[in-house]
Amino acid sequence: MQTSDHVDSIHLDVLEMEEWVSRAWTYQEAVNSRNLFITCEDPDGAIVHGSHFLNCLGYTLSRLDGSAFWSGKRQRYPRLDAFESLIAEYVMSGYQERSALEVMSNMDRRTQRRREDHFYAMIGAISTARASSCETSDPCEAFMLVCERKGDYSFIYSAAKRDSTQFRRWRPVSGDLPSILPWHCWGDGQPAHTESEFLYLDQMMLLEKLSMDREAEKLVGKWLDLIKIRGVGSTKSLQELVHDALQYMGFKGSPDCISTTHGLFFPCERISADEEITILVATRVGWTFGAPGIARCYKNAELYTPGVFIGRVDNAVATSVKMS
C-alpha cells in the first residue's frame, strides 16, 4: 500500500483473518482520531495513512469479479466491508458529529469479548460523557440516555422491541439495539423535543398508505437499475426486488411493504392490514436511496414499528410529530 494504489488480492484474505479489523475498540479509536495511520509489526515499520488505506482497499474490492452491488463481496469479506465503512466514516464525520444510527450501523458488524464494550465504544464515538454519569448500570440504557442528552434520537431506528409503557411506546427496550439497516448513512441525527411527558420527533415527513406516484416509481426503479439487481427476464415485482436488495444490505424485516405516494416502507415486523397506519420518515438522517422511518399503527392502542423507507424524501413538508 505504501508504494501502490491497490492491495494484491491474495492479501485481502490475510486482512480478512486479522481480528483487529472487526473489533469494537478499533472502531472507537479510529473514528475519534484526528489523524489515522495504520502500521504493522514488521521491523521496517511501514506506515500508511488511513485515507490511503481506504482508497487501496476500495479499489481492490471494486476490481474483484462480480464486484457490483449485487455480489458476494460483502459475504466473502464481511470484516473488510465493515472496516471500509469505518474508514469512510472517519474521513467524512468529525468527532461527535456522527449520528447514533451511523454508529449503531457500523457496530452491528463488529465484535467484542464483553457485551458492555459494544455500548461503551458507541458512547465514546458520539460523546465525551462516561457511562457512569448516566445513573444506570445498563450499558444499552446509558447509550440511549447519552443520545437523548445530546438531542439525537436516531437510536429509535433500531430493530429492537418497543417499550409498552404509556408515553414511551416509541422507545426501544434496552437490549442489543441493532440498527434497522447496517449500512453507512449520512446526517447529524434525529432532532426531537419534549413537551410535558410527550416526545415530539422533529423534521419528519408524514405519509399515508397509498399507491406510489410516477415520480416515486421512477426513482425506485432507477436505484434498482443503478445497483444492477434486476436480472434479465426477471419476473419479480418492484417490491420483491427492493426487498432482495435490502436483505443483501442486512435488513431482516418483513417483505410485506407499505406503499405510499413517495415510495415503499418495509417494516421490521409485519403490520396487520386492518390497522390505521401513518408512516413517519426521517429527513435529517438517511441513505442515498431513502431514510429510516417508523410506522405509527392504531387498532386498540397506538404502537410503533420501525422500518426502512425507499423513495423520495421531501424536506419541504417536514414537520414535528407527537409520539405516545
Protein Blocks (a to p, Z undefined) as FASTA:
>chain_A
ZZccbdcfklmmmmmmpmklmgmklmmmmmmpfbdcdddfbfklpacdfklmmmmmmmmm
mmpghiafblcklmmmmmlmmmmmmmmmmmmpcghkacfklmmmmmmmcccfbfklmmmm
mmmmmocbdfklnopabfklmmmmmmmmnopaklmmccbdcdfbehilmpccddjkpafb
dcddedjbjcdddehjbccdehiacdddddddfklmmmmmmmmmmnopacghiabdfklm
mmmmmmmnopabdfbdcddfkbccddfbdcdfkbccdddddfkbccfkbccddddddfkb
ccddddddeddddfklgccdddZZ
